[in-house]
Amino acid sequence: MDSNEHSRARVGGWLGSLPKRVDVYEVGPRDGLQNELRTLPTKDKARLIEALVAAGEKRIEVTSFVSPKWIPQLADAEEVLRLVGKKPGVTFSALVPNLKGLVRAREAGLEEAAVFISASEAHSKKNINKTIAEALEASREVSTAAAQAGMRVRGYLSTVWGCPYEGHVPVERVVDICRKLVDMGLYQLSLGDTIGVGTPRQTEEILEALIKYIPVEKLALHLHDTRGTALANSLVGLSAGVTTFDASIGGLGGCPYAPGAAGNLATEDAVFMFHGMGVDTGINLERLVEAGALAQQLIGRKLAGKFLQAALGEREKRAQRQRA
């Protein structure tokens, strides 16, 4: 074996055995749009969701049944779901904060709901005006009622890597809350780096602590790219056996605690990396770029997704050569 072959063998060994396939859980229509100052017309939201489905996305969080008073950008939840209808093989979901929201979600025909909670007391009070204990009880009520109605329930835990108010969040607290959430019967728990401060070593430590008590198959990662580390943290999760990654088309959205910063991990960036490593997503990257271009057009600004901008730049260069 020559030196180059030896180096390639070592790199393969460092990454270890990776999953053959992962799910990308699209959050652009909900988490992305709720952080935008501009409210899209309902028909445009439906157009974006249709484009994501056309790209092969199978799990899409389309809206929220939170009070329109708190998130006016998503006040049209029922109408969005009516316009997109049901798609064979596609699961639409929405945030559901309480029993009132759950009733709305059921009446709109949703088969999956998502509850949310914070790992930080300060963030929990600022975000939903509840202590962690109160938020856990509300999530338990929704989860129990949803299960009785035949709905699957997913959970979000925010500020796992750090809090904008408290700073460091103890891993022991994260583990305790996660175990309580899983005991409610949630089929999946999405761990959120809400302010995008996570680093790969920290991600490794969090996952190592959790996997002692919770099967890795039940965990998902929801990583914000505020400081450019979302893909690096995703790679750590992939190496640990995580097979669901939340992402937003074009990196749509932002971080409310860091104005002007990039928000969610861009779906097309994640898909490009996964495909390049031989990990299947079932998503067509070219069609995903089309969806990203549409999102950019509808929002009216350049989006943060790096693969999207590279692809659109290459497209423009080809068009210029053809016009020359």
C-alpha positions in Angstrom: 0.0 0.0 0.0 1.5 3.4 -1.0 1.3 6.4 1.2 -1.8 7.9 -0.6 -3.7 4.6 -0.3 -2.7 4.4 3.4 -4.1 7.9 4.0 -7.4 7.0 2.3 -7.7 3.9 4.4 -7.2 5.9 7.6 -9.8 8.5 6.7 -12.3 5.8 6.0 -11.6 4.3 9.4 -11.9 7.6 11.1 -15.5 8.1 9.9 -16.4 4.6 10.8 -19.5 2.8 9.6 -22.2 5.2 8.4 -25.9 4.6 7.9 -26.8 3.7 4.4 -29.8 6.0 4.4 -31.1 8.9 6.4 -34.3 11.0 6.6 -34.2 14.7 6.1 -37.0 16.3 8.1 -37.9 19.5 6.3 -38.8 22.4 8.6 -38.6 25.3 6.2 -42.4 26.0 5.8 -42.7 26.2 9.6 -39.4 27.0 11.4 -38.1 28.8 8.4 -41.1 31.0 7.7 -41.9 31.9 11.3 -38.5 33.6 11.6 -39.1 35.7 8.5 -40.3 39.3 8.9 -42.4 39.0 5.7 -45.5 36.9 5.8 -46.0 34.8 2.6 -49.4 34.6 1.0 -51.0 31.2 1.7 -50.9 30.1 -1.9 -47.2 30.8 -2.0 -46.6 28.6 1.0 -48.5 25.8 -0.7 -46.4 26.3 -3.9 -43.2 25.9 -1.8 -44.5 22.8 -0.1 -45.5 21.3 -3.5 -41.9 22.0 -4.7 -40.4 20.2 -1.7 -42.6 17.2 -2.3 -41.6 17.2 -6.0 -38.0 17.0 -4.9 -38.7 13.8 -3.0 -39.1 15.1 0.5 -41.2 12.8 2.6 -41.4 14.4 6.0 -42.3 18.1 6.1 -43.4 20.3 9.0 -45.7 22.6 7.2 -47.1 25.0 9.9 -47.9 25.5 13.6 -51.1 25.5 15.6 -49.7 28.0 18.0 -51.9 31.0 18.6 -51.8 33.4 15.6 -51.3 36.2 18.2 -47.8 34.8 18.9 -46.8 33.7 15.4 -48.9 35.7 12.9 -46.8 34.4 10.0 -48.5 31.0 10.4 -52.0 32.1 11.2 -53.3 30.3 8.0 -52.4 26.8 9.2 -55.8 25.2 8.2 -55.8 26.9 4.8 -52.3 25.7 4.0 -53.2 22.1 4.8 -56.4 22.4 2.7 -54.4 23.7 -0.3 -51.7 21.0 -0.2 -54.0 18.2 0.6 -52.7 14.7 1.3 -49.7 13.3 -0.7 -49.2 9.5 -0.9 -46.1 8.5 1.1 -45.6 12.0 2.5 -46.1 12.9 6.2 -47.1 16.5 7.0 -46.7 17.6 10.6 -47.2 20.8 12.7 -46.2 22.2 16.0 -49.0 21.7 18.6 -48.5 23.6 21.9 -51.7 22.6 23.8 -54.9 20.7 23.6 -56.7 23.5 21.7 -54.0 23.4 19.1 -54.3 19.6 18.9 -58.0 19.8 18.2 -57.3 22.2 15.3 -54.6 19.9 14.0 -56.9 16.8 14.1 -59.7 18.7 12.4 -57.2 19.8 9.7 -56.4 16.1 9.0 -52.9 15.9 10.4 -51.6 12.5 11.4 -48.5 13.8 13.2 -48.0 16.5 15.8 -44.9 18.0 17.4 -44.6 19.2 21.0 -41.8 21.5 22.1 -39.9 22.3 25.3 -36.7 24.0 26.3 -33.7 22.7 28.3 -33.2 26.1 29.8 -35.6 27.6 32.4 -34.9 31.2 31.2 -35.6 30.3 27.6 -38.7 28.4 28.5 -40.1 31.4 30.4 -39.2 33.8 27.6 -40.5 31.5 24.8 -43.7 30.0 26.2 -44.0 31.6 29.6 -43.8 28.2 31.3 -41.3 26.6 33.6 -39.7 23.4 32.3 -41.9 21.4 34.7 -45.1 23.1 33.4 -44.0 22.6 29.8 -43.4 18.9 30.4 -46.9 18.6 31.8 -48.4 20.4 28.8 -46.5 18.1 26.5 -47.7 15.1 28.4 -51.3 16.2 27.9 -50.9 16.7 24.2 -49.0 13.5 23.7 -51.6 11.4 25.6 -54.5 13.0 23.7 -52.8 12.7 20.4 -52.0 9.0 21.0 -55.6 8.4 21.8 -56.6 10.0 18.6 -54.2 7.8 16.6 -51.6 10.5 15.9 -47.9 10.1 16.1 -46.0 12.6 18.3 -42.6 14.1 17.8 -40.8 16.2 20.4 -38.4 19.2 20.1 -35.9 20.0 22.9 -34.5 23.5 22.4 -31.3 25.1 23.7 -29.5 21.7 24.2 -26.1 23.1 23.2 -26.6 26.5 24.8 -29.0 29.2 25.9 -29.1 32.9 24.8 -29.9 33.8 28.4 -28.2 31.2 30.6 -25.3 30.3 28.5 -24.1 26.7 29.2 -26.8 24.1 29.6 -25.8 21.0 31.7 -25.8 17.7 29.8 -27.3 16.1 32.9 -30.4 18.3 32.6 -30.7 17.5 28.9 -30.6 13.8 29.6 -33.2 14.1 32.4 -35.7 16.0 30.2 -35.1 13.7 27.3 -35.9 10.6 29.3 -39.1 12.2 30.6 -40.1 13.1 27.0 -39.4 9.6 25.7 -41.4 8.1 28.5 -44.4 10.0 27.2 -44.4 7.8 24.1 -42.9 10.2 21.6 -41.7 8.3 18.5 -38.8 10.7 18.0 -37.0 13.5 19.9 -35.3 16.3 18.0 -32.4 17.9 19.8 -32.0 21.6 19.0 -28.9 23.8 18.8 -31.2 26.8 18.9 -28.6 29.5 18.8 -26.0 27.6 16.7 -23.2 27.5 19.3 -22.5 23.7 19.1 -19.1 22.3 18.2 -18.4 18.7 17.1 -16.8 17.6 20.4 -19.8 19.0 22.4 -22.2 17.2 20.0 -20.3 13.9 20.7 -20.5 14.4 24.4 -24.3 15.1 24.3 -25.0 12.1 22.1 -22.8 9.8 24.2 -24.7 10.8 27.3 -28.1 10.3 25.8 -27.4 7.0 24.0 -26.8 5.4 27.4 -30.6 5.7 28.0 -32.3 6.4 24.7 -31.9 4.4 21.4 -30.1 6.4 18.9 -32.9 5.6 16.4 -35.2 7.8 18.4 -33.0 10.9 18.2 -32.9 13.5 15.5 -30.7 16.6 15.2 -32.0 20.1 14.6 -28.9 22.2 14.1 -28.7 25.9 13.4 -25.8 27.3 11.3 -25.4 30.6 13.1 -21.6 30.1 13.5 -21.1 27.7 10.5 -20.9 24.4 12.4 -24.2 22.7 11.5 -22.7 20.4 8.9 -19.8 19.5 11.1 -22.2 18.6 14.0 -24.3 16.7 11.5 -21.3 14.6 10.6 -20.8 13.7 14.2 -24.4 12.7 14.5 -24.2 10.6 11.4 -21.1 8.8 12.7 -23.0 8.1 16.0 -25.8 6.5 14.1 -28.4 9.3 14.0 -30.6 8.9 10.9 -32.9 11.9 11.0 -31.7 15.5 10.4 -33.9 18.5 10.5 -33.1 21.1 7.8 -34.7 24.0 6.0 -34.7 24.7 2.3 -32.1 27.3 1.4 -31.3 27.7 5.1 -34.6 29.6 5.3 -35.2 31.4 8.5 -32.9 33.0 11.0 -31.8 33.0 14.5 -34.0 35.4 16.6 -31.2 35.8 19.1 -28.6 36.7 16.5 -30.1 39.2 14.0 -28.7 38.8 10.5 -27.1 35.4 11.2 -27.8 32.3 9.2 -30.5 30.1 10.7 -31.3 26.5 10.0 -29.0 24.0 8.3 -29.8 24.2 4.6 -31.5 21.1 3.3 -29.6 21.1 0.1 -26.2 21.5 1.9 -27.1 18.5 4.1 -28.3 16.4 1.1 -25.2 17.2 -0.9 -22.9 16.1 1.9 -24.9 12.9 2.6 -25.0 11.9 -1.1 -21.3 12.6 -1.4 -20.6 10.2 1.4 -22.8 7.4 -0.1 -25.7 8.0 2.2 -29.1 8.0 0.5 -31.8 10.5 1.3 -34.4 9.7 -1.4 -34.2 13.4 -2.4 -33.4 14.7 -5.9 -30.8 17.4 -5.4 -31.5 19.2 -8.7 -35.2 19.4 -7.9 -34.3 20.6 -4.4 -32.3 23.5 -6.0 -35.5 24.3 -7.9 -37.4 24.4 -4.6 -34.6 26.6 -3.1 -34.8 29.0 -6.1 -38.5 29.3 -5.6 -38.1 29.9 -1.8 -35.6 32.7 -2.6 -38.0 34.2 -5.1 -41.0 34.1 -2.8 -39.0 35.5 0.2 -37.5 38.2 -1.9 -33.9 37.9 -0.7 -30.8 35.8 -1.2 -30.9 32.7 1.1 -28.0 31.4 3.1 -27.7 27.9 1.6 -24.2 27.5 0.2 -25.0 24.6 -2.3 -28.0 26.6 -3.5 -26.0 29.7 -4.2 -23.2 27.7 -5.9 -25.8 25.9 -8.1 -27.6 29.1 -9.0 -24.3 30.8 -9.8 -23.3 27.9 -12.1 -26.7 28.2 -13.8 -26.3 31.9 -14.4 -22.8 31.3 -15.9 -24.2 28.8 -18.3 -26.9 31.2 -19.3 -24.3 34.0 -19.9 -22.3 31.7 -22.1 -25.3 30.8 -24.1 -26.2 34.4 -24.6 -22.7 35.3 -25.7 
